[in-house]
Amino acid sequence: MRRVACRHVIWRGPATLAQLHSAADEGDRATLIKNAAEAAHHYFIQRELCGLFVHQSIIDDYDIPREVLAQMGAR
């Protein structure tokens, strides 16, 4: 069952990160950082539920900025 669920892990991060990388306005950028951090946090939790605990390859492949990683889990 877990294997089937892991095939359906969906991450909305790439679209959010693309918007973040192209943002020029600081106000928009702050909102996009928050949205990207939330998306990454949710995705990392989904991966951990599937037994994937190392996220460095995802961070590198998607070029997730440190400012996004620093906001993960923050409310």
N, C-alpha and C positions, 0 to 999 in steps of 0.2 A: 504494500500500500504506500509506504514512504517513497519508494522508487517512482511510482506513478505520480505522486504529488510533486516530487522534485522536478519532473519533466515540465511542469506547468508553472514554474517560478517565473513571474513576470516582473520586469524592472522598467520603470518609466524614467530611469536616470539618463539614458543617452540623449533624449530630447531635452530634458531639463538642463543637462550639462552643455548642450549645444547653445541653448539660449543664454546660459551664463557666460560662456566664452565670447559671445557676440554682444553682450550688454555693454552699453557705454554709460548710461545714466546710473549714478551711485544708488539712487533710491530703488530703481529696478533691480540692481545688482544685489542689494541686501535681501530683497524678497526672493530672488532666484537662489541665493546661497541657502536660505532657510528651506526652500522647496527641494533643492538638490540634497541637502543634508537629511531631510526627512525621507526622501526616496532611497538614498543610499542606506540609511539606517534600516528601513523596512526590508530592503534587498539582502542586507547582511544577515538579518534575523532569519529570513527565509532560507538562506544558504546554510546557516548554522543548524536549523531544524532538519536539514537534509544531510547533516554530518560534515559539511564543508566549513572548516573553522579558520582557514587561512585565506585572507582577502587581498593580500598584496598584489596578486596578479590582476584582480579586478581594478584595484586602485591604479595600477600602472597602465593597463590596457585602455581604460576610459579616461585616464589623465584627470583623476578627481583631485581638485585643488585642496591644499592643506586647510584653507579657510572653511571648506565644506566639511572635511573630516573633523575639524575642531568643533563644529556645531552639531555633530551627530548626537542624538539623544538629548540635547539641550532643549528645554522648554521655557 
